[in-house]
Amino acid sequence: MPKVKIDKELLLKVAKNSRVNLSDSEVKKFLPQMQEILEAFSKLDELKAEAVKPSFQPTRIKNVFREDKAGKCFTQEQALSLTKHKKGDYFKGPKVMPE
């Protein structure tokens, strides 16, 4: 793969596509940085990765939730036993609708 040389025109085109306005001082600052980034990525071309399957997920996806099984439940009396905010057989909460 041929090396891509980053010049001012290409940098400004990328900035325009990204909707970023760059000043002249920013262009001077970013030109060598962009070239360095591309050179670092060009080293990936040297790797022999033909036998490696593409991966779109960096970690194995697995279900982390437990199986949903019915278990022992509280009775209504047990559920309400430790609250003072109750009315009859229900929890009493704040009003959400004005009367």
N, C-alpha and C positions, 0 to 999 in steps of 0.2 A: 504494500500500500504506500503510495507516495506521501511524503511529508507535506502537511499543510502549513503554509507560512501565514501567520496572522499579521495583517497590516491594518492600517487605520481604517481603510474602507470596509474591510470585513468586520472589524470590531464595531464600527458604527452601524453596520447593517444588522448585526446580532442585537445591538442595543435598541435599535428601532423596532425590531421584531418583538423584543421584550418590553417595549414601551418604557424604556429607560433613557433619559436625557443625560448625556455625558459631557462634561466640560473638557476643554483641551488638556487641562492638568490631569483629569481622570483618565483620559485616553492614553496619555504618556505613562501613567502609573499602571494601567491595566494591560497594555500591550505585552510587556514582558511576562506578566503573570499568566495571561491567556496562553502564550507560547509555551510556557513551562508546564501548564496543565495538559496541553495537547501532547507534549513530549512524554509526560508521565503515562498518559493513556496509550500512546503508541507502543509502549513496552508490552502491553497486553497482546499485541499482534505477534509477539515472539513466542507466546505460550503454545504448546501443543495440546489443544483441548478438543480434538476431534472425537475422542472416545467419551467425553463428558456430556451427559445429558443436560439440556437446558433446564434451569430451575427458575421458576417465577416466584417461588416462596422461599425465603432464606431459612426458615425453620419448618420442621415437619408439622403439618396441621393434624391435630387430634382433638377429640371431644374431651373437654376437661370437666364436664358435668357428670354428676353421679346418675345412676339409673333412677328413674322416678318410681319409687315404690311407696305404696300406702303403708303408713306406720301408725303407731299409737297416737291418738289425738287427745287433747284436753276435753273434758266435758265443759259445757257452758259455765257451770258453777265454778270449776277450777280456773277457767280463763278470766273470770271476773273477780276472783277471790282477793286479789292483791291491789285492786284499784278502788279509789273513792269516787272516781268519775264514771258513774254508771247510772242508768235509769232503767229500772225493770230488768230485763234480760239482755241489755245492750250496753256497750260503751257509750258514754256521753261525750261528745266533742263540741267544739265551738260552733256557733251559728255561722253559716256561710251565706245565707240569704237573709236580707232584712225582712222583718215582718210587716 
